[in-house]
Amino acid sequence: MASSKPQAPHPIRVGIVLFPGFEPLDAVGPANVFGAVEGIQMLWIAEQQGPVSSKTGSMTVVASHSFAEMMPQQQQQQQQGGADAADPKLHWLLVPGGVGTRKEVVNPSLLSFLQAWAAPDAGSGLQLCMSVCTGAALLAAAGLLDGRRATSNKMAWEATSNKMAWEWVTSTGPKVQWVRAARWVADGPFLTSSGVTAGTDMAVAVLKTQLGSEVAGAAAKYNEYMPNAEADVDPFAEAGFVPDVNQLSQLTTATILLEGIDRLPDS
C-alpha cells in the first residue's frame, strides 16, 4: 500500500535533544510534523542513552543516542569506511524547553554538544538549529545566538527564579537581540519559537521553507493541525492575554493552504 505521506527529495536526519524535565509538546509536536514526511528521520539524543522523563513526568522518551556518540567528529570517524563523509549524521537539530532547562543551562556536556554542532566554525554540516520555548536559553547559554534575533516563551511564571520565563531566558543571552512579539524567529540557520505549540507552527514553517508549501500543507493535514502561518503574530506576548475559547474560529491562511483558494472569502 502506497504511503499517503509527502516525500522529502533527500534523507533528512533530525536530532532532538532530551534532558530531564523537558516539555513534552516542545519535542513531540515538531517531531509529529517532521515525521509526517517520508524521508525525515528523528534521532532522540540525551547525555546518556536510555529513558528521559518529561517536565510533568507524564511522558518518558527513550534516547537512542548519547551526546558522546553523536558528536560530529565521532560521525566523521564512523563514516570512514564507505559511507559518504560529506553527509553529516544530523541535518537539523531541535532543542525543546521545559523546567529542566534551568539545570541544563549550566550543563557543560549539553552546551558542548550544541556548540559542536551549531557553532559558526563547527564545520559539522548542520543545516538548521531550532529551539522551542525556553530551549532558546540553552542556545543562548552556549553563545550560539549572540548577535542574532531570537524569541522564547512569554507567559510561564518561573517559581525557581521568581520571574517570568521571558525574563529568565533573556538573562541567559545578554548579547542576543530578543524579539518579544513573535511566534517564531528565523535568523540564518537558527530558528527559535515561543512557547509550546509555537514549536509546531515553526516546524510547519520549516517544511515550507525547506521543502515547499505542498509538503508543509500535506504534513499539517496529516496531523489535522491548523498552523499559525504568521511568524510575527503573537497574542501571547500581550500581558494578560487569555484566548477566548467561546469564539468561533475564523478562516486562516492555513485553511486556505490546506483546502484551496476557493475557501477565500469574496470580501
C-alpha positions as CSV (number, residue, x, y, z in Angstrom):
1,M,0.0,0.0,0.0
2,A,1.5,3.4,-1.0
3,S,2.1,5.9,1.8
4,S,-0.2,8.9,2.0
5,K,2.7,11.0,3.4
6,P,4.6,13.6,1.3
7,Q,8.1,12.6,0.3
8,A,11.3,14.5,1.0
9,P,13.6,14.8,-2.0
10,H,16.5,13.5,0.1
11,P,17.0,11.9,3.5
12,I,16.9,14.4,6.4
13,R,18.0,13.4,9.9
14,V,16.7,15.5,12.8
15,G,18.4,15.3,16.2
16,I,16.0,16.0,19.1
17,V,17.8,16.9,22.3
18,L,16.3,15.4,25.5
19,F,17.0,16.2,29.2
20,P,15.2,15.6,32.4
21,G,12.3,18.0,32.7
22,F,11.8,18.7,29.0
23,E,8.4,19.9,27.9
24,P,6.7,17.0,26.0
25,L,4.9,19.0,23.3
26,D,8.0,21.1,22.6
27,A,9.6,17.9,21.3
28,V,6.7,15.8,20.2
29,G,4.8,18.5,18.3
30,P,7.6,19.2,15.8
31,A,8.5,15.5,15.7
32,N,5.0,14.7,14.6
33,V,5.1,17.4,11.9
34,F,8.5,16.3,10.6
35,G,7.5,12.6,10.9
36,A,4.6,13.2,8.5
37,V,7.1,13.4,5.7
38,E,8.7,10.3,4.3
39,G,12.5,10.5,4.4
40,I,12.7,12.6,7.6
41,Q,14.1,10.5,10.4
42,M,14.1,11.6,14.1
43,L,17.0,10.7,16.4
44,W,16.4,11.2,20.1
45,I,19.6,12.3,21.8
46,A,20.5,12.8,25.5
47,E,23.6,12.9,27.7
48,Q,23.2,9.2,28.2
49,Q,21.2,6.6,26.3
50,G,18.0,5.4,28.0
51,P,14.7,6.8,29.3
52,V,14.3,10.5,29.9
53,S,11.4,11.9,31.9
54,S,9.5,14.9,30.8
55,K,8.5,18.1,32.7
56,T,5.3,16.6,34.1
57,G,6.5,13.0,34.4
58,S,3.6,12.0,32.2
59,M,5.9,11.1,29.3
60,T,9.2,9.2,29.2
61,V,11.1,9.1,25.9
62,V,14.0,6.7,25.3
63,A,17.1,8.4,24.0
64,S,18.6,6.1,21.4
65,H,21.8,8.0,21.2
66,S,24.2,9.8,23.6
67,F,25.9,13.1,23.2
68,A,29.3,11.5,23.0
69,E,28.1,9.0,20.4
70,M,26.6,11.8,18.3
71,M,29.4,14.4,18.4
72,P,30.3,15.4,14.8
73,Q,33.9,14.2,14.9
74,Q,32.6,10.8,16.1
75,Q,30.4,10.7,13.0
76,Q,33.3,11.6,10.7
77,Q,35.3,8.6,12.2
78,Q,32.3,6.3,11.7
79,Q,31.9,7.3,8.1
80,Q,35.5,6.4,7.1
81,G,34.7,3.0,5.7
82,G,32.5,3.5,2.7
83,A,29.8,6.0,3.9
84,D,29.8,9.5,2.4
85,A,32.0,11.6,4.7
86,A,30.4,14.7,3.3
87,D,26.9,13.7,4.6
88,P,26.6,14.6,8.3
89,K,24.7,12.4,10.7
90,L,22.4,15.3,11.6
91,H,21.0,17.8,9.2
92,W,18.6,19.6,11.6
93,L,18.8,19.9,15.4
94,L,15.8,20.7,17.7
95,V,16.1,21.8,21.3
96,P,12.9,21.8,23.4
97,G,12.3,23.8,26.6
98,G,10.8,22.9,29.9
99,V,11.7,23.4,33.6
100,G,14.7,21.2,33.1
101,T,16.4,24.0,31.1
102,R,17.2,25.7,34.5
103,K,19.7,23.0,35.3
104,E,20.8,22.2,31.8
105,V,21.8,25.9,31.1
106,V,24.9,25.2,33.1
107,N,25.5,21.6,31.9
108,P,28.8,21.6,30.1
109,S,28.1,18.3,28.4
110,L,24.9,19.6,26.8
111,L,26.3,23.0,25.9
112,S,29.4,21.4,24.3
113,F,27.2,19.2,22.3
114,L,25.2,22.2,21.0
115,Q,28.4,24.1,20.2
116,A,30.0,21.2,18.4
117,W,27.0,21.0,16.0
118,A,25.8,24.6,15.7
119,A,28.8,27.0,16.3
120,P,29.6,29.0,13.2
121,D,33.1,27.5,12.9
122,A,32.0,23.9,13.8
123,G,32.1,22.6,10.3
124,S,29.6,20.0,11.3
125,G,27.4,20.2,8.2
126,L,24.3,21.1,10.3
127,Q,21.8,22.9,8.2
128,L,19.3,24.2,10.8
129,C,19.3,24.6,14.6
130,M,15.9,25.1,16.2
131,S,14.6,25.7,19.7
132,V,11.2,25.7,21.3
133,C,10.1,27.7,24.3
134,T,12.9,28.0,26.9
135,G,15.1,25.8,24.8
136,A,16.4,29.2,23.5
137,A,18.1,29.7,26.8
138,L,20.3,26.7,26.1
139,L,21.3,28.0,22.7
140,A,21.9,31.4,24.3
141,A,24.0,30.0,27.1
142,A,26.1,28.2,24.5
143,G,26.8,31.5,22.8
144,L,25.1,30.4,19.6
145,L,22.6,33.3,19.4
146,D,25.0,36.1,20.1
147,G,24.2,39.0,17.7
148,R,21.1,37.2,16.4
149,R,17.4,37.7,16.7
150,A,15.5,35.2,18.8
151,T,12.4,34.6,20.8
152,S,11.1,32.3,23.6
153,N,8.2,31.7,26.0
154,K,6.5,34.9,27.1
155,M,4.0,33.8,29.8
156,A,5.2,31.0,32.1
157,W,5.9,32.0,35.6
158,E,9.3,30.9,36.9
159,A,8.8,29.9,40.5
160,T,12.5,29.0,40.9
161,S,13.8,32.4,39.7
162,N,10.7,34.4,40.9
163,K,10.3,35.9,37.4
164,M,8.5,35.2,34.2
165,A,10.2,32.7,31.8
166,W,10.8,35.5,29.3
167,E,12.9,37.5,31.8
168,W,14.9,34.4,32.8
169,V,15.6,33.3,29.2
170,T,16.7,36.8,28.1
171,S,19.1,37.0,31.1
172,T,20.9,34.0,29.7
173,G,21.8,35.8,26.5
174,P,22.6,39.5,27.0
175,K,24.1,39.7,23.5
176,V,21.0,38.3,21.8
177,Q,18.5,40.5,20.1
178,W,15.4,39.2,21.8
179,V,12.1,39.7,20.0
180,R,9.2,39.6,22.3
181,A,6.2,39.7,19.9
182,A,7.0,36.7,17.7
183,R,5.5,33.3,17.3
184,W,8.9,32.2,15.9
185,V,12.0,34.0,14.6
186,A,14.4,32.9,11.8
187,D,17.9,34.3,11.7
188,G,20.3,32.5,9.4
189,P,20.4,28.7,10.3
190,F,18.7,29.4,13.7
191,L,15.0,29.3,14.3
192,T,13.6,29.9,17.8
193,S,9.9,29.7,18.7
194,S,7.7,31.0,21.5
195,G,6.0,28.6,24.0
196,V,4.9,25.0,23.4
197,T,2.6,24.9,20.4
198,A,4.6,27.6,18.7
199,G,7.2,25.0,18.1
200,T,4.7,23.1,16.0
201,D,3.9,26.2,14.0
202,M,7.7,26.7,13.5
203,A,8.1,23.1,12.3
204,V,5.4,23.6,9.6
205,A,7.2,26.8,8.6
206,V,10.5,24.9,8.3
207,L,8.9,22.4,6.0
208,K,7.6,25.2,3.9
209,T,10.9,27.0,3.5
210,Q,13.0,23.8,3.1
211,L,10.7,21.5,1.1
212,G,7.9,23.8,-0.2
213,S,4.3,24.7,0.6
214,E,2.8,21.5,-0.8
215,V,4.9,19.3,1.6
216,A,4.2,21.6,4.5
217,G,0.5,21.7,3.9
218,A,0.3,17.9,3.5
219,A,2.2,17.4,6.8
220,A,-0.2,19.8,8.6
221,K,-3.1,18.0,7.1
222,Y,-1.7,14.6,8.1
223,N,-1.7,15.9,11.7
224,E,-5.1,17.6,11.3
225,Y,-3.2,20.7,12.5
226,M,-4.1,24.3,11.7
227,P,-0.8,26.2,11.9
228,N,-0.4,29.9,12.6
229,A,1.2,31.0,9.4
230,E,2.3,34.4,10.6
231,A,5.6,34.4,12.4
232,D,5.1,37.9,13.9
233,V,1.5,37.4,15.1
234,D,1.9,36.5,18.8
235,P,-1.1,37.5,21.0
236,F,0.6,35.7,24.0
237,A,3.2,38.5,24.1
238,E,0.4,40.8,25.4
239,A,0.2,40.9,29.2
240,G,-3.0,39.3,30.5
241,F,-4.0,37.7,27.2
242,V,-6.3,34.7,27.5
243,P,-7.7,33.0,24.4
244,D,-11.5,33.3,24.0
245,V,-12.4,29.7,23.7
246,N,-16.0,30.6,23.0
247,Q,-15.2,32.5,19.9
248,L,-15.8,30.7,16.6
249,S,-12.7,30.0,14.6
250,Q,-12.1,32.2,11.6
251,L,-10.7,31.3,8.2
252,T,-6.9,31.4,8.4
253,T,-4.1,31.3,5.9
254,A,-3.7,27.6,6.9
255,T,-7.3,26.9,5.9
256,I,-6.7,28.3,2.5
257,L,-3.4,26.4,2.2
258,L,-4.9,23.1,3.0
259,E,-8.4,23.4,1.5
260,G,-7.9,25.5,-1.5
261,I,-8.2,29.1,-2.7
262,D,-11.9,28.6,-3.3
263,R,-12.4,29.0,0.5
264,L,-11.1,32.5,0.4
265,P,-13.9,34.9,1.3
266,D,-15.1,37.2,-1.5
267,S,-14.8,40.3,0.7
